[in-house]
Amino acid sequence: GNSPSGAFPIIAGQYADYLARALLEYKNGERTNPIMAGFAANLSDDDIADLAAWYASLDGLKTARR
């Protein structure tokens, strides 16, 4: 979740709803990235919710919700 490289996004601390939506969009093809699509392809809805909650719970990026 906290990438040491600028080539990868920091997802630790992102909002769970954003992370879940992004994973669902990779899974159903709305977002196109072959690597992420491959990761998301076999995730269940529960897997997605669990991953989103876990990454959201980590210290990392925090932004104010508007």
For each residue, the residues with C-beta under 8 A, 3 or more apart:
1: 10 11 12 13 55 58 60
2: 10 12 58 59 60
3: 6 7 8 9 10
4:
5: 8
6: 3
7: 3
8: 3 5
9: 3
10: 1 2 3 13 14 60 61
11: 1 14 19 55 60 61
12: 1 2 55 58 59 60 61
13: 1 10 55 56 58 59 60 61 62
14: 10 11 18 19 55 56 60 61
15: 18 19 56 65
16: 19 20 49 52 53 55 56
17: 20 21 52
18: 14 15 21 22
19: 11 14 15 16 22 23 51 52 55 56
20: 16 17 23 24 48 49 52
21: 17 18 24 25
22: 18 19 25 26 31
23: 19 20 26 27 40 43 48 51 52
24: 20 21 27 28 30 40 48
25: 21 22 28 29 30 31
26: 22 23 29 30 31 33 36 37 39 40
27: 23 24 37 40 41 43 48
28: 24 25
29: 25 26 32 37
30: 24 25 26
31: 22 25 26 36 37
32: 29 37
33: 26 36 37
34: 37 38
35: 38 39
36: 26 31 33 39 40
37: 26 27 29 31 32 33 34 40 41
38: 34 35 41
39: 26 35 36 43
40: 23 24 26 27 36 37 43 48
41: 27 37 38
42:
43: 23 27 39 40 47 48 51
44: 47 48
45: 48 49
46: 49 50
47: 43 44 50 51
48: 20 23 24 27 40 43 44 45 51 52
49: 16 20 45 46 52 53
50: 46 47 53 54
51: 19 23 43 47 48 54 55
52: 16 17 19 20 23 48 49 55 56
53: 16 49 50 56 57
54: 50 51 57 58
55: 1 11 12 13 14 16 19 51 52 58
56: 13 14 15 16 19 52 53
57: 53 54
58: 1 2 12 13 54 55
59: 2 12 13
60: 1 2 10 11 12 13 14
61: 10 11 12 13 14
62: 13
63:
64:
65: 15
66:
